[in-house]
Amino acid sequence: MEVYLVGGAVRDELLGRTVRERDWVVVGARPEELEQRGYRAVGQDFPVFLHPDTHEEYALARTERKTGRGYHGFEFQASPDVSLEQDLARRDLTINAMARNADGVLIDPYGGREDLDNRLLRHVSPAFAEDPVRILRLARFAARYHRLGFRVAPETLELCRQMVDSGEVDALVPERVWQELSRALMEPTPVPFFRVLRACGALARVLPEVDRLFGIPEPEQYHPEGDTGEHTLLVVDQAARLEGPLPVRWAALVHDLGKATTPSQVWPRHPAHEHRGVPLVEALCERLRVSRECRDLARLVCRYHLEAHRAFELRANTLLKLLEGLDLFRRESRLAPFLLACEADARGRLGLEDRPYPQAAFLREAYRVAAAVTAKPFVQAGLKGKQIAEAVTRERIRALAVHQRDYTADDGPAEG
């Protein structure tokens, strides 16, 4: 029985990056041998075991054979006869197909070290085309290593195009799409993920609502980049730059979906796109089965980002409706991520990436002023039922009007 360190740990060590987890391949062993040594079986599709002390994953060397479409359309064979080179051959990229033996010697049968040095993301073999998830992983690696100068090999991108044309990518299940998409969004530079998917045609299959935004014009007065798809990627980039959590980055990606439904005769304007976008956001979140937190914030940012941008222009009663629409008097925790997503939208414009967003401070204070008005004094004054609610509303509008008169700030973007 021989044990080898494989995959990401070897890759990241060679790149000088922190190794966060280690995976191992065991050659020349049977499952019962590992169980006798105290390893715990956890693999469902093929033999994977947890080390009794380190709890790191140890997988028996295996080969695979394509038997159907999609991620689960494989038959695996794990036996003592499978060599390390055979196991590495089934991996996606050459930079993930390297190993180290017990003495630390690098084993690199497919040129991963050279591709690392050349900053190249290249598939190991034509078997790459058998698993559509590999397109998503390739795009995610392009995002992760963008700052290091990595690029996708032309032949690998062409293979991805063939997978899209053959319909293989259509077999992707929503859970796996969201898993890879959410991980990509949390990379320091998530935009290359979408660039790669679009370059091979996969974006139109897995995220058609986003793909449709490219080629939709924007008013250059507010959007020097001139294109809704490009604006969307700039917003995602800003959300990452602002270190937003996943719900903020997801909201940044989908906040302008309504612009794809604007009639071409009114371009480059997009009246009421924030209203038209809400059902599109809801349907996309349902299809991908995203978390409730991501769904709720995305819906709110889509619907109310224009009001946030125009905060200084709103009448006091409209400002209160914005706070109520966000349900802040019950869910104050929504305010910070909502404002962060709106700031990313305001700054996601070519040449305006560092523009201040004073609306955030204004709206934070507006919420504080309105929330300070409670029902207690009106109850003590003898009001009941509907009278109390009406009195609270009137007093909040009055307090917000005072806040507006007292507040001065620089102008921010006026269009979303």
C-alpha positions in Angstrom: 0.0 0.0 0.0 1.4 3.4 -1.1 0.0 6.8 -0.1 0.4 10.0 -2.1 -0.5 13.6 -1.4 -2.5 14.8 -4.4 -4.4 17.7 -5.9 -4.8 21.1 -4.5 -2.3 20.7 -1.6 0.5 20.0 -4.1 -0.7 22.8 -6.4 -0.9 25.5 -3.7 2.4 24.5 -2.1 4.1 25.0 -5.5 2.4 28.3 -5.9 3.5 29.4 -2.4 -0.1 29.6 -1.2 -1.4 28.4 2.2 -2.5 24.8 2.1 -5.8 24.6 3.8 -6.6 20.9 3.3 -4.8 17.8 2.2 -6.2 15.0 0.1 -4.5 11.6 -0.3 -4.6 8.7 -2.7 -4.0 5.2 -1.7 -2.6 2.8 -4.3 -2.5 -1.0 -3.9 -5.1 -1.4 -1.2 -8.6 -2.6 -0.6 -11.3 -1.0 1.4 -11.2 -3.6 4.2 -7.5 -2.9 4.7 -8.1 0.7 5.5 -11.0 -0.2 7.8 -8.8 -2.6 9.7 -6.4 0.3 10.3 -9.2 2.5 11.8 -10.1 4.5 8.7 -13.8 5.4 8.5 -15.6 5.0 5.2 -17.5 8.1 4.0 -17.6 7.9 0.2 -21.0 7.2 -1.4 -20.0 6.9 -5.1 -16.5 5.5 -4.6 -14.2 4.4 -1.7 -13.2 7.5 0.4 -12.0 7.2 4.0 -11.2 9.6 6.9 -7.9 9.1 8.7 -8.5 8.0 12.3 -6.4 10.8 13.7 -6.1 13.7 11.2 -9.6 13.1 9.7 -8.1 14.0 6.3 -9.6 12.3 3.2 -7.9 9.2 1.8 -9.4 7.8 -1.5 -8.5 4.6 -3.1 -7.0 5.1 -6.6 -9.7 4.7 -9.2 -10.6 5.0 -12.8 -13.9 6.1 -14.2 -16.0 5.3 -17.2 -18.7 7.5 -18.7 -22.1 5.8 -18.6 -24.6 8.7 -18.9 -25.1 12.4 -19.1 -24.1 14.8 -16.4 -22.2 14.8 -13.2 -23.5 11.4 -12.0 -23.2 9.6 -15.3 -20.0 7.7 -14.3 -19.0 4.2 -13.3 -16.0 4.0 -11.0 -13.5 1.2 -10.5 -11.3 1.2 -7.4 -8.9 -1.8 -7.1 -5.3 -2.5 -6.0 -4.4 -2.7 -9.7 -5.2 1.0 -10.5 -1.9 3.0 -10.7 -1.3 6.5 -9.5 -0.9 7.7 -13.1 -4.3 6.2 -14.0 -5.9 8.0 -11.0 -4.3 11.3 -11.9 -5.4 11.0 -15.5 -9.1 11.3 -14.6 -8.6 14.7 -12.9 -9.7 18.0 -14.6 -6.7 20.2 -14.9 -3.0 19.4 -15.2 -2.2 21.7 -12.2 -4.5 19.4 -10.1 -3.0 16.2 -11.4 0.3 16.2 -9.5 1.3 14.2 -6.4 4.0 13.8 -3.9 5.2 10.5 -2.5 6.2 9.7 1.1 9.7 11.2 0.4 8.3 14.4 -1.0 9.2 13.7 -4.6 7.0 15.4 -7.1 5.1 13.1 -9.5 3.9 15.0 -12.5 3.0 12.8 -15.5 0.9 15.4 -17.3 2.9 18.6 -17.1 1.2 20.4 -14.3 4.4 22.0 -13.0 5.1 23.5 -16.4 1.6 24.8 -16.7 1.9 26.3 -13.2 5.0 28.1 -14.3 3.3 29.3 -17.5 0.2 30.3 -15.6 -2.0 28.0 -17.8 -5.2 26.3 -17.0 -5.2 23.2 -19.3 -7.2 20.0 -19.3 -5.5 16.7 -18.6 -7.2 14.6 -21.3 -10.3 14.6 -23.6 -12.1 13.0 -20.6 -12.5 16.5 -19.3 -15.5 16.8 -21.7 -17.4 14.0 -19.9 -18.2 16.0 -16.8 -20.0 19.4 -17.3 -19.1 20.5 -13.7 -15.5 20.8 -15.0 -16.5 23.9 -17.0 -17.7 25.6 -13.8 -14.5 24.5 -11.9 -12.3 25.8 -14.7 -14.1 29.1 -14.6 -13.8 29.2 -10.8 -10.0 28.5 -11.0 -9.7 31.3 -13.5 -11.3 33.6 -10.9 -9.2 32.3 -8.0 -5.9 32.6 -9.8 -6.6 35.7 -11.9 -4.3 37.9 -9.8 -1.5 35.4 -10.4 -1.9 35.9 -14.2 -3.5 32.5 -15.0 -5.4 32.1 -18.3 -7.3 29.3 -19.9 -5.5 27.3 -22.5 -7.1 27.9 -26.0 -7.6 24.2 -26.6 -9.3 23.8 -23.2 -11.7 26.7 -24.0 -12.4 25.1 -27.4 -13.2 21.8 -25.6 -15.7 23.7 -23.4 -17.4 25.2 -26.4 -17.8 21.7 -27.8 -19.3 20.6 -24.5 -21.8 23.4 -24.7 -22.7 22.7 -28.4 -23.2 19.0 -27.6 -25.6 19.8 -24.8 -23.5 18.2 -22.1 -23.6 21.3 -20.1 -27.4 21.2 -20.0 -27.2 18.2 -17.7 -25.9 20.3 -14.8 -28.1 20.1 -11.7 -29.1 23.4 -9.9 -27.4 22.4 -6.7 -24.1 21.9 -8.3 -24.4 25.2 -10.3 -25.1 27.1 -7.1 -22.3 25.4 -5.3 -19.7 26.4 -7.9 -21.3 29.8 -8.5 -21.4 30.8 -4.8 -17.8 29.7 -4.3 -16.7 31.7 -7.4 -18.6 34.8 -6.1 -16.5 34.7 -2.9 -13.2 34.8 -4.7 -11.3 38.0 -4.4 -11.8 38.5 -8.2 -15.0 36.7 -9.2 -15.5 38.4 -12.6 -13.2 36.0 -14.6 -15.6 33.2 -13.7 -18.3 34.9 -15.8 -15.9 35.9 -18.5 -14.8 32.2 -19.0 -18.4 31.0 -19.0 -19.4 33.6 -21.5 -16.4 32.9 -23.7 -17.4 29.3 -24.2 -21.1 29.8 -24.4 -22.0 28.2 -21.0 -23.3 31.4 -19.4 -26.3 31.4 -21.7 -27.1 27.9 -20.5 -26.6 28.1 -16.8 -27.4 31.8 -16.2 -29.3 33.0 -19.3 -30.9 35.8 -17.3 -27.4 37.3 -16.8 -26.1 36.5 -20.3 -29.0 38.4 -21.8 -27.8 41.6 -20.2 -24.8 41.8 -22.5 -25.5 44.1 -25.5 -28.3 46.0 -23.7 -27.3 49.7 -23.9 -27.2 52.0 -20.9 -27.4 55.8 -20.7 -23.7 57.0 -21.0 -24.5 59.9 -18.7 -24.8 57.5 -15.8 -23.0 54.4 -17.2 -19.8 55.3 -19.1 -19.3 51.6 -19.8 -22.5 51.7 -21.9 -23.5 48.1 -21.6 -25.7 46.5 -18.9 -23.7 43.2 -18.9 -20.4 45.1 -18.4 -22.0 47.2 -15.7 -23.2 44.0 -13.9 -19.7 42.6 -13.8 -18.3 46.0 -12.6 -20.8 45.8 -9.8 -19.8 42.3 -8.9 -16.2 43.4 -8.9 -17.1 46.3 -6.5 -19.0 44.0 -4.2 -15.9 41.8 -3.9 -13.7 44.9 -3.5 -15.9 46.0 -0.6 -15.5 42.5 0.9 -19.3 42.0 0.8 -20.6 38.6 2.0 -22.2 36.2 -0.4 -25.8 37.7 -0.3 -24.3 41.1 -1.3 -22.3 39.6 -4.2 -25.3 37.6 -5.4 -27.6 40.7 -5.2 -24.9 42.6 -7.2 -25.0 40.0 -9.9 -28.8 40.0 -10.3 -29.9 43.5 -9.4 -30.5 44.7 -13.0 -32.1 41.6 -14.5 -35.1 43.7 -15.4 -33.1 45.7 -18.0 -33.1 42.6 -20.3 -36.9 43.0 -20.7 -36.8 46.7 -21.6 -38.4 47.3 -25.1 -35.6 48.2 -27.5 -37.5 51.3 -28.7 -36.9 53.0 -25.3 -33.2 52.1 -25.1 -30.9 53.3 -23.5 -33.4 54.2 -20.8 -34.9 51.4 -18.6 -38.0 52.8 -17.0 -39.4 50.5 -14.2 -36.7 47.9 -14.7 -36.5 47.6 -10.9 -40.2 46.4 -10.8 -39.8 44.1 -13.9 -36.7 42.5 -12.4 -38.2 41.2 -9.2 -40.0 38.2 -10.6 -36.9 37.3 -12.7 -34.8 37.4 -9.5 -37.3 35.3 -7.7 -37.5 32.7 -10.5 -33.7 32.5 -10.7 -33.4 32.0 -7.0 -36.0 29.3 -7.0 -34.4 27.5 -9.9 -30.9 27.5 -8.3 -32.4 26.9 -4.9 -30.3 29.6 -3.3 -30.4 30.4 0.4 -33.3 32.4 1.8 -30.8 35.1 2.9 -29.4 35.5 -0.6 -32.9 35.4 -2.2 -34.4 38.1 0.1 -31.5 40.5 -0.2 -31.4 40.1 -4.0 -35.1 40.8 -4.3 -34.8 43.9 -2.1 -31.8 45.3 -3.9 -33.4 44.7 -7.3 -36.6 46.5 -6.2 -35.2 49.4 -4.1 -31.7 50.3 -5.4 -33.0 53.2 -7.4 -34.7 54.7 -4.3 -31.4 54.3 -2.4 -29.5 56.2 -5.1 -32.1 59.0 -5.1 -32.4 59.1 -1.4 -31.6 62.9 -1.2 -34.5 63.6 -3.7 -37.2 61.5 -1.9 -40.0 63.2 -0.1 -40.2 62.2 3.6 -43.2 60.0 3.1 -41.5 58.1 0.3 -38.3 57.8 2.4 -40.4 56.1 5.0 -42.0 53.8 2.5 -38.4 52.7 1.5 -37.6 51.9 5.1 -40.8 50.0 5.4 -40.4 48.2 2.1 -37.1 46.9 3.4 -38.9 45.8 6.6 -36.2 47.4 8.6 -38.3 48.1 11.7 -38.5 44.3 12.1 -35.2 43.3 10.4 -32.6 46.0 11.1 -29.8 43.5 10.1 -30.9 44.0 6.4 -29.8 47.6 6.3 -26.0 47.1 6.1 -25.9 44.5 3.3 -28.6 46.4 1.4 -26.5 49.6 1.5 -23.3 47.7 0.6 -24.9 46.3 -2.5 -26.3 49.7 -3.5 -22.8 51.2 -3.0 -21.3 48.5 -5.2 -24.0 49.3 -7.9 -23.2 53.1 -7.7 -19.5 52.5 -8.0 -19.8 49.7 -10.6 -19.3 52.2 -13.5 -16.3 52.7 -15.7 -14.1 55.5 -14.2 -16.4 55.9 -11.1 -15.1 53.0 -9.1 -13.9 55.2 -6.3 -16.8 57.7 -6.2 -18.2 58.3 -2.7 -21.6 57.0 -1.8 -23.0 59.5 0.8 -26.5 58.0 0.4 -25.4 55.1 2.7 -24.7 57.4 5.7 -27.9 59.4 5.0 -30.1 56.3 5.0 -28.4 54.8 8.1 -29.3 58.0 10.0 -32.8 58.1 8.4 -33.4 54.7 9.8 -32.1 55.7 13.2 -34.4 58.7 13.3 -37.5 56.8 12.2 -36.9 53.9 14.5 -36.6 56.2 17.4 -40.3 56.9 17.0 -42.3 54.2 18.8 -45.9 53.5 19.7 -45.4 53.9 23.5 -46.2 57.7 23.9 -49.3 57.3 21.7 -50.5 54.4 23.7 -50.0 56.4 26.9 -51.9 59.2 25.3 -54.9 56.9 25.0 -54.9 56.2 21.3 -56.0 52.7 20.2 -55.6 50.4 17.2 -55.4 52.1 13.8 -55.0 55.5 15.5 -51.6 54.4 17.0 -50.3 53.2 13.6 -51.3 56.4 11.9 -49.8 58.6 14.7 -46.5 56.7 14.5 -46.4 57.1 10.7 -47.1 60.9 10.9 -44.4 61.4 13.5 -41.9 59.3 11.6 -42.6 61.4 8.4 -42.1 64.6 10.5 -38.8 63.3 12.0 -37.5 62.3 8.5 -38.4 65.7 7.1 -36.3 67.4 9.8 -33.5 64.9 9.1 -33.6 65.8 5.4 -33.4 69.6 6.1 -30.4 69.1 8.4 -28.5 66.7 6.2 -26.1 68.0 3.5 -24.0 65.7 1.3 -22.3 65.5 -2.1 -24.4 64.3 -5.1 -24.3 60.6 -5.8 -25.4 58.6 -8.9 -29.0 59.3 -9.8 -29.7 56.2 -12.0 -29.3 52.5 -11.2 
